Every structure is written in structure tokens, then in C-alpha cells.
Amino acid sequence: MRRGDTMFTSYLTVKQFSELFGVSKSLVYRLVKSGDVQAIRLGSKNYRISPNEVQFVEGRKVLP
């Protein structure tokens, strides 16, 4: 998965999202908690980020 690939068909894990954008998982968790990145919570600690959100984040200046 490369950053330029925007044709995702399934939700990304926090790890996949962090690898895609080259940031730490802890930063992704902070962005989710602050509302800067929208995610679906599964269980007590698992999140999934939609393909649409990935495209939206690519177009915004959310990440350093």
C-alpha cells in the first residue's frame, strides 16, 4: 500500500493508516481522539478508518 494509492476497498487499521502516512500509531490514536481523523471503534481499543477518510485526510493538512 502506497500513499498515492487512493483506491482502498476496505477499512484500514490504525497500523495500516500510520504506515501509509509515515506517522506513529500513537499520533493516529491522538488524531482519532481529537476528531481530526474519523474512525469507527470496534470493541474497547480497536479502530478502523474508512477509505473515504483516507482520501479526505490526504487533501487536508492534518498530519505533520
Order of alpha helices (4+ residues) and beta strands (2+ residues): beta-alpha-alpha-beta-beta-alpha
